[in-house]
Amino acid sequence: MIDPVILMVCIASATIIALAGTAPKWREPSRFRASLEAFALLPSFAVTPLSFALPALEAAGAIGVLFADTRMVSAIVLAALFVLFGAALAINVLRGHTDIDCGCSGFVAASSSTRTPKSIGWWHVARALMLAALAAAALIPATSRALMWFDYLSAGACTLFAVAAWFTLDVLLVNLPKLDSLRNS
Amino acid sequence: MMQTALIISAALSWAALLALGAICLALVRQVGILYERMMPAGALMIDKGPAVGAIAPVFELGDIAGRAVKVGGLSNSKRNTLVFFLSPTCPVCKKLLPLLPSIQAREGSVDIVLASDGEFEEHAAFYRKSGLSQYPYVLSQELGLSYQIGKLPYAVLLDDEGKVRAKGLVNTREHLESLFEAKELGVASLQEFVHGKHDDHAHHGHHDHEAQVGQHA
């Protein structure tokens, strides 16, 4: 049982972060397909259909989690997607196959050019698992208490903060390989 | 009810505060790494050829376009000379060449001489393409041998008296500028300055300056 305000924050930030993550996948499908191929986990015939199915599922889950009727299913789908993604990243990190674009960092990755260095690491795995936990939090039932205006203020402000903090972490992650490449220049 | 709302709000604020603290730490760490990686901005000196402070050998050469070029020796117009050793096949050289005009503009009285050696045709084509016809381009094996150039792009800064004032392997604009800074500071290289061995050299530089003033008088 968690407080409804915390639940609201989890749901709202999960939705915003997941939608921000799908946007570049819709805008540049070829780039996401290249990312999927680079993971080297899927048979080649499955890459193209999945490159459309995964963003569609992610977007549907992100929107579905907002409504009480579809919350359960959507939260499970979102959490499963992020866990799968985390597992795929972990396998590639274990393989030592780290110089790939993770296809994950939302706005940040979309704005950076293809020439900037890319790499994945355990931080990316942790990031995917944090997202899964955020989506899974929507499954926890809320305590029933009467909400008042101040609760909506807290929920709104905290959601904005959570999303801003999340994107800051994304930028920090994107900068890591750039710092590494600076060492050798 | 208000109390619950305030407790939740305060708890969320504390969580946000902790998250911000963690983000600040991560940011500061990245900035720290950035400083560390940017630190060695001096041109890498390879201890071969004429030492810094020594009189450079004098070469009277003809460049690709047939102009007479003098490298080393006393400069009548009191100008320094930057000899830039390059090769048409070296990618870093191509990256640095377009920066030369702005470096010349920044440093003032410096003549830039491009130096290489090899087949005339290849170099002439490269020279035309690079669009740097204002700088003489000499082909001389002897020049390269006298400075014992092993790696490119390499630059040597000579002063108006024909002395070697700084030299080194240059990979970036900062490296090129470090040669001029080393000359102004009177040190052999910026690395030496950073590592605090500059006392006697600074004195030496000062001495040089006095000698110059004496000449002017």
Interface residues (C-beta under 8 A of the other chain):
Chain A: D3 V5 I6 V9 R145 A146 L147 M148 F150 D151 L153 S154 C158 F161 A162 A165 T168 L169 L172 N175 L176 L179 L182 R183 S185
Chain B: M1 M2 T4 A5 L6 I8 S9 L12 A16 A19 L20 I23 A26 L27 Q30 I33 L34 R37 M38 N171 T172
